[in-house]
């Protein structure tokens, strides 16, 4: 799992030029500051936090629904009986294909919809330094 997280982090850094959620939040907060002179860090972080909670809720609900769809038997599990092989194969597919398609969708959103690239973030930082007189 750590290798997947590192790969996603490296992809995000390559696409956007920022390394962490805090960097992305800060980059998103700098853009409105330059565009309309309003700092929106709190709003951006609140939206991120809300989206994370919604995602966790959907994942919890989706897990139960997917287990039901593949024929998982709670009665067999409670009785200590093994699940049929098609259920085990379905569980393997859920644990590999669902995250794959989720990361793929996230990658496409970030690659085509996320407006800030490394050059834009660096230009924003330079403009803010100039505006506020920071060296």
N, C-alpha and C positions, 0 to 999 in steps of 0.2 A: 504494500500500500504506500509506503514511503517513497518508493521509486516512481509510482504514478503521480504522487503529490509533487515530487521534485520535477518531473517532466512537465506537468501542467504549469508549475511556477516558472520554469524556464521558458515555456511557450509564451506565457503572459508577459514575461520580461522582454522577450524578443519582439512581440507585437506592440507593446505599449511603452516599453522603456522604464517601467516601474516594477518594483520587486515584491511588494507586500500589499495586503489589503489597506494598511495605513497609507502607503504611498499612493495607491489608487484613489483612496478617499481624499487625500491631500491634493492630488492632481485634479480631481473633479471639483474640489472646492476653490482652486485657484482660477479655473476658467471663468466662472461667473464673476469673480472679483475683478478680473480684467475687463470682462464684457460689459457689466452693468454696475460695477463698484459695490457689489453686495457679496459678503462672505457667507457661504452656505455649507460650511463643514458639518454643522450639527444636523442639518436637513439631510445631507448625503449619508452621514453615518446612520441616522435614524431609518432611512429608507433601506440601507444595507442590512441593518439589524432586523427590520420587519421582513424583508425578503428571505433572510436566513431562517427565520421562524416559520414562515409559510412553507419554505422548502422542506424543513424538518417535519412539519405536519403532513405534508403531501407524501413524503417518503414513508412515514409510519403507516398511513392509510393504504398507500399503494402496495406496501409489502404484504399486508394481510390479504388484500384482494388478489395479488399475484399468486400467493400460496394457495388460496382457494381455487383459482383457475387451473393450477397444475395438478390438483387432486390431493394435496397434503391432508393427511388424516390426523387430527389431534387425538382422536381415540386410540389410534395405533401407537402414536408417540407416548401417550400416557400409560399404555399397557406394556411398553417396552418392546413393541414389535417394530421391525424395520419397515421403512417406507418402500414402496415399489420402485423399481429401477427408473421408470419414466418420471416419477416424482423427483428422484435424486438428480436425474439429468435436467429436469426443469429448474430445480434449485440452483444447479451449477450455471445454467443459462441466465437465470435472473441475476445471480451475483456477478456475472461477467458482462453480459450484453447490456443490461440496463445502465450500469455506470459508463460503459463505452459510448452508448448513444447520448447519454447526458453530457459527457465531456465533449463529444463531437458537436452537439448543439451549442454548448457554451462557447466552444472555440469559434464556431461560425458567427455567433453573435458578436464576440469580441473582435474578430477579424474584420467584419464588415459593418458593424453598427457602432462600435465604440469609437468616438470621435478623436480621442487623444492618442497620438503616436509620440514616440520619443522626441522627435524634433519639435513638436508642438509644446510638449511639457517643458523642454529646455528653453524654448522661446518665452513661455509664460513665466518661468522662474526668473529669467533675465529681465523681463519687463517689470516684474514685481520688485526685484532688487533695485532697478533703476527708479521706479516710482517711489519706493520707500527709503532710498538712499543707502541701502545695505551694500557692503563691499563684497 
